[in-house]
């Protein structure tokens, strides 16, 4: 999951910081504020099977590319979180730890996390045995325990070591 956000002038850029430093409730409030203030938001999602096929870095770049192309207007310039540019013919700058250096990257991080959390809560209804509503698909001890107990479902990345271990393929 990736997001691209163009902040409107009505937004106070000082309000947006690294989503990992915010509580779930703070992220929800800020994401709602972005939408209410007219932020332009594009989302990009890459499925587990594609991540397994092309690798996590390429899938992250693909999700970012989709997020940019899903904006309602084409941006003039991109600030990208990380070391690698997005494969698009748009001028851009990659920023390591960008979510702590740029309000628009922080806003995109918040939107992506809120959207991903909501998706995982919805997927919990389909696969309640994995308790996605609690750990949101992250590799927590509980998630790994449930993987070993139930084996992976179609949502799990086969290239993720705990999934391979749960499948008895730890040497792949």
Secondary structure, DSSP 4 states (H G I P E B T S, - for coil): -EEEEE--TTS-GGG---GGGS-HHHHHHHHHHHHHTT-EEEEE---HHHHHHH-HHHHHHHHHHHHHHTSSS--S-EEEESSS--SSSS-EEEETTGGGT-HHHHHHHHHHHHHHHHHHHHHHHH-GGG-HHHHTT---HHHHHHHHHH---TTS-TTSHHHHHHTT-TT-
